[in-house]
Amino acid sequence: MKLYHGTNCSSAINIITNGIDLKYSKPYLDFGAGFYATPNYDHAVISALRATDKYNRKYRKLEEPYIVNMNFALRKDLDLTVAQYVRHSERWGYFVLNNRLTKEILDAYDIKEHNQDGRYDICYGEIADGSIANIAYLVNKGVKSPRDIDFHNFLKDNGKPYPLQYSFHTQKAYSCITLLSCDIIKNKEKYMKMMERR
């Protein structure tokens, strides 16, 4: 399967040159800290535009957005734990929320189903809506209980699904990825208009 990872130029070159390194992953992502990619090229481009804009503002750079192209094949010779989540499912919704909660909240509510400890090598499922960060913030601050959250709030108003994503959380998982190339994004204006419509 062909997958894409959108990022800024220097990060893309570093991935192609040195491989995937978990130390660059941020915590509290949809499926836990890891390396994320999508089979949806358009979504990868939009991710690259956003990541590059954030990088350039933070470091006062003028980098271009890039796409890392890769092949993914599940290796049967490895004992991989893979978690697959059905689109728009309750299990998916709460898993995404749980991965964004603090350890204190997870312990207080005895929440076991998460991937903050990297128990799953690979996760596969729908990308969550941007509102998930605000909802998780309210739970982490004690304003809301995890039991009060309706996972439907993570979905688009029109009910359409978000693109799919694959996340890789261990060195074993990375061995299923063959990095191919990194390319500058052409026709950025087209994708910037797409971002405005979202």
C-alpha beads as a LAMMPS data file, in Angstrom:
LAMMPS data file: protein, C-alpha beads

198 atoms
197 bonds

1 atom types
1 bond types

-500.0 500.0 xlo xhi
-500.0 500.0 ylo yhi
-500.0 500.0 zlo zhi

Masses

1 110.0

Atoms # bond

1 1 1 0.000 0.000 0.000
2 1 1 1.219 3.497 -0.829
3 1 1 1.186 5.920 2.104
4 1 1 2.046 9.610 2.404
5 1 1 3.388 11.753 5.228
6 1 1 3.148 15.529 4.954
7 1 1 5.756 17.717 6.653
8 1 1 8.273 20.520 6.096
9 1 1 11.300 20.161 3.805
10 1 1 14.057 19.587 6.377
11 1 1 11.968 17.018 8.272
12 1 1 11.169 15.151 5.047
13 1 1 14.848 15.009 4.072
14 1 1 15.768 13.839 7.579
15 1 1 13.209 11.010 7.392
16 1 1 14.465 9.857 3.982
17 1 1 18.132 10.152 4.997
18 1 1 18.055 8.803 8.550
19 1 1 14.795 6.861 8.791
20 1 1 11.845 7.276 11.130
21 1 1 12.689 8.251 14.709
22 1 1 10.048 8.111 17.449
23 1 1 11.777 10.899 19.385
24 1 1 10.270 13.412 16.967
25 1 1 6.717 12.321 17.739
26 1 1 4.491 14.399 19.959
27 1 1 2.375 12.898 22.756
28 1 1 -1.419 12.991 22.913
29 1 1 -2.114 12.228 19.260
30 1 1 -5.129 10.281 17.945
31 1 1 -3.533 6.844 18.373
32 1 1 -0.661 7.788 20.692
33 1 1 2.890 8.985 20.048
34 1 1 4.140 7.607 16.746
35 1 1 4.733 8.167 13.045
36 1 1 1.540 8.922 11.105
37 1 1 0.797 8.460 7.420
38 1 1 -2.300 8.326 5.239
39 1 1 -3.281 6.689 1.937
40 1 1 -5.065 9.981 1.108
41 1 1 -2.621 12.200 -0.808
42 1 1 -4.774 15.342 -0.519
43 1 1 -4.951 15.044 3.252
44 1 1 -1.183 14.531 3.439
45 1 1 -0.674 17.740 1.451
46 1 1 -2.958 19.713 3.757
47 1 1 -1.067 18.290 6.765
48 1 1 2.200 19.357 5.140
49 1 1 0.936 22.902 4.570
50 1 1 -0.171 23.226 8.185
51 1 1 2.990 21.656 9.638
52 1 1 5.263 23.804 7.484
53 1 1 3.420 27.004 8.333
54 1 1 3.722 26.203 12.042
55 1 1 7.414 25.306 11.671
56 1 1 8.228 28.471 9.725
57 1 1 6.480 30.722 12.240
58 1 1 8.160 29.025 15.211
59 1 1 11.698 29.012 13.790
60 1 1 11.406 32.026 11.438
61 1 1 12.195 29.912 8.397
62 1 1 10.957 29.865 4.807
63 1 1 10.776 26.142 4.175
64 1 1 8.511 24.525 1.599
65 1 1 5.982 21.751 2.389
66 1 1 6.990 18.246 1.272
67 1 1 5.437 14.804 0.969
68 1 1 7.292 11.655 2.045
69 1 1 6.254 8.736 -0.172
70 1 1 6.438 5.213 1.212
71 1 1 5.192 1.676 0.775
72 1 1 3.612 -0.212 3.643
73 1 1 3.366 -3.999 3.833
74 1 1 2.446 -5.884 6.990
75 1 1 5.209 -8.379 7.741
76 1 1 3.891 -11.785 8.764
77 1 1 7.257 -12.837 10.202
78 1 1 6.910 -10.273 13.005
79 1 1 4.647 -10.644 16.018
80 1 1 2.915 -7.292 15.552
81 1 1 -0.030 -6.048 17.590
82 1 1 -2.349 -4.181 15.232
83 1 1 -5.412 -2.224 16.336
84 1 1 -8.013 -1.482 13.663
85 1 1 -10.851 0.934 14.336
86 1 1 -14.052 1.086 12.305
87 1 1 -14.989 4.547 11.026
88 1 1 -17.480 6.493 13.150
89 1 1 -17.495 3.712 15.758
90 1 1 -17.850 4.322 19.485
91 1 1 -14.713 2.252 20.153
92 1 1 -12.713 4.496 17.766
93 1 1 -14.082 7.683 19.347
94 1 1 -13.179 6.806 22.901
95 1 1 -9.791 5.368 21.917
96 1 1 -8.904 8.691 20.269
97 1 1 -10.077 10.607 23.341
98 1 1 -8.205 8.315 25.754
99 1 1 -4.932 8.850 23.896
100 1 1 -5.263 12.577 24.576
101 1 1 -5.908 12.313 28.304
102 1 1 -3.317 12.699 31.057
103 1 1 -2.105 9.712 33.053
104 1 1 -3.876 11.145 36.108
105 1 1 -7.250 11.111 34.316
106 1 1 -6.653 7.628 32.880
107 1 1 -5.859 6.319 36.368
108 1 1 -8.700 8.192 38.079
109 1 1 -11.303 6.665 35.736
110 1 1 -9.496 3.313 35.368
111 1 1 -9.271 3.728 31.582
112 1 1 -7.328 0.848 30.032
113 1 1 -7.978 1.159 26.281
114 1 1 -5.327 3.564 24.990
115 1 1 -1.931 3.455 23.298
116 1 1 0.063 5.911 25.368
117 1 1 2.348 3.059 26.394
118 1 1 2.851 1.839 22.802
119 1 1 1.069 -1.468 23.451
120 1 1 -0.001 -1.497 19.791
121 1 1 2.702 -1.540 17.139
122 1 1 0.365 -0.251 14.439
123 1 1 -3.036 1.445 14.568
124 1 1 -5.395 2.045 11.681
125 1 1 -8.540 4.147 11.556
126 1 1 -10.209 7.437 10.818
127 1 1 -8.559 10.771 11.561
128 1 1 -10.390 12.677 14.323
129 1 1 -11.857 16.147 13.964
130 1 1 -9.919 19.129 15.300
131 1 1 -12.524 19.584 18.069
132 1 1 -11.081 16.552 19.883
133 1 1 -8.231 18.686 21.284
134 1 1 -10.686 21.110 22.920
135 1 1 -12.808 18.298 24.328
136 1 1 -9.744 16.502 25.754
137 1 1 -8.597 19.792 27.299
138 1 1 -11.903 20.114 29.191
139 1 1 -11.611 16.534 30.465
140 1 1 -7.977 16.976 31.499
141 1 1 -8.896 20.160 33.414
142 1 1 -11.707 18.376 35.258
143 1 1 -14.458 20.444 33.627
144 1 1 -15.978 17.319 32.052
145 1 1 -15.854 13.631 32.857
146 1 1 -14.711 11.185 30.134
147 1 1 -18.055 9.462 30.663
148 1 1 -19.913 12.643 29.677
149 1 1 -18.341 12.846 26.212
150 1 1 -20.327 11.905 23.118
151 1 1 -17.899 10.663 20.467
152 1 1 -20.246 11.995 17.760
153 1 1 -18.802 15.432 18.601
154 1 1 -15.564 14.331 16.906
155 1 1 -17.323 13.857 13.568
156 1 1 -18.119 16.220 10.710
157 1 1 -21.507 17.922 10.864
158 1 1 -22.462 16.395 7.511
159 1 1 -21.677 12.887 8.759
160 1 1 -19.008 12.254 6.129
161 1 1 -15.898 10.395 7.299
162 1 1 -12.460 11.917 7.613
163 1 1 -9.589 10.253 5.723
164 1 1 -7.923 7.149 7.121
165 1 1 -4.567 7.111 8.877
166 1 1 -1.973 4.541 9.830
167 1 1 0.200 5.103 12.888
168 1 1 3.436 3.265 13.658
169 1 1 4.615 3.126 17.264
170 1 1 7.618 0.775 17.514
171 1 1 10.811 -0.132 15.679
172 1 1 9.149 -3.388 14.646
173 1 1 6.359 -1.400 13.031
174 1 1 8.822 0.824 11.167
175 1 1 10.287 -2.269 9.505
176 1 1 6.993 -2.580 7.587
177 1 1 7.677 0.756 5.871
178 1 1 9.855 1.233 2.799
179 1 1 10.714 4.902 2.355
180 1 1 10.735 5.855 -1.316
181 1 1 11.215 9.582 -1.824
182 1 1 10.285 13.045 -0.676
183 1 1 8.823 15.582 -3.088
184 1 1 7.982 19.256 -2.999
185 1 1 4.259 19.913 -3.282
186 1 1 3.135 21.327 -6.588
187 1 1 0.006 23.445 -7.042
188 1 1 -0.053 24.606 -3.401
189 1 1 -2.716 27.204 -4.207
190 1 1 -5.214 24.457 -5.039
191 1 1 -4.713 22.826 -1.647
192 1 1 -4.816 26.118 0.214
193 1 1 -8.271 26.701 -1.263
194 1 1 -9.279 23.219 -0.121
195 1 1 -8.145 24.122 3.420
196 1 1 -10.283 27.261 3.373
197 1 1 -13.371 25.231 2.465
198 1 1 -12.901 22.796 5.363

Bonds

1 1 1 2
2 1 2 3
3 1 3 4
4 1 4 5
5 1 5 6
6 1 6 7
7 1 7 8
8 1 8 9
9 1 9 10
10 1 10 11
11 1 11 12
12 1 12 13
13 1 13 14
14 1 14 15
15 1 15 16
16 1 16 17
17 1 17 18
18 1 18 19
19 1 19 20
20 1 20 21
21 1 21 22
22 1 22 23
23 1 23 24
24 1 24 25
25 1 25 26
26 1 26 27
27 1 27 28
28 1 28 29
29 1 29 30
30 1 30 31
31 1 31 32
32 1 32 33
33 1 33 34
34 1 34 35
35 1 35 36
36 1 36 37
37 1 37 38
38 1 38 39
39 1 39 40
40 1 40 41
41 1 41 42
42 1 42 43
43 1 43 44
44 1 44 45
45 1 45 46
46 1 46 47
47 1 47 48
48 1 48 49
49 1 49 50
50 1 50 51
51 1 51 52
52 1 52 53
53 1 53 54
54 1 54 55
55 1 55 56
56 1 56 57
57 1 57 58
58 1 58 59
59 1 59 60
60 1 60 61
61 1 61 62
62 1 62 63
63 1 63 64
64 1 64 65
65 1 65 66
66 1 66 67
67 1 67 68
68 1 68 69
69 1 69 70
70 1 70 71
71 1 71 72
72 1 72 73
73 1 73 74
74 1 74 75
75 1 75 76
76 1 76 77
77 1 77 78
78 1 78 79
79 1 79 80
80 1 80 81
81 1 81 82
82 1 82 83
83 1 83 84
84 1 84 85
85 1 85 86
86 1 86 87
87 1 87 88
88 1 88 89
89 1 89 90
90 1 90 91
91 1 91 92
92 1 92 93
93 1 93 94
94 1 94 95
95 1 95 96
96 1 96 97
97 1 97 98
98 1 98 99
99 1 99 100
100 1 100 101
101 1 101 102
102 1 102 103
103 1 103 104
104 1 104 105
105 1 105 106
106 1 106 107
107 1 107 108
108 1 108 109
109 1 109 110
110 1 110 111
111 1 111 112
112 1 112 113
113 1 113 114
114 1 114 115
115 1 115 116
116 1 116 117
117 1 117 118
118 1 118 119
119 1 119 120
120 1 120 121
121 1 121 122
122 1 122 123
123 1 123 124
124 1 124 125
125 1 125 126
126 1 126 127
127 1 127 128
128 1 128 129
129 1 129 130
130 1 130 131
131 1 131 132
132 1 132 133
133 1 133 134
134 1 134 135
135 1 135 136
136 1 136 137
137 1 137 138
138 1 138 139
139 1 139 140
140 1 140 141
141 1 141 142
142 1 142 143
143 1 143 144
144 1 144 145
145 1 145 146
146 1 146 147
147 1 147 148
148 1 148 149
149 1 149 150
150 1 150 151
151 1 151 152
152 1 152 153
153 1 153 154
154 1 154 155
155 1 155 156
156 1 156 157
157 1 157 158
158 1 158 159
159 1 159 160
160 1 160 161
161 1 161 162
162 1 162 163
163 1 163 164
164 1 164 165
165 1 165 166
166 1 166 167
167 1 167 168
168 1 168 169
169 1 169 170
170 1 170 171
171 1 171 172
172 1 172 173
173 1 173 174
174 1 174 175
175 1 175 176
176 1 176 177
177 1 177 178
178 1 178 179
179 1 179 180
180 1 180 181
181 1 181 182
182 1 182 183
183 1 183 184
184 1 184 185
185 1 185 186
186 1 186 187
187 1 187 188
188 1 188 189
189 1 189 190
190 1 190 191
191 1 191 192
192 1 192 193
193 1 193 194
194 1 194 195
195 1 195 196
196 1 196 197
197 1 197 198
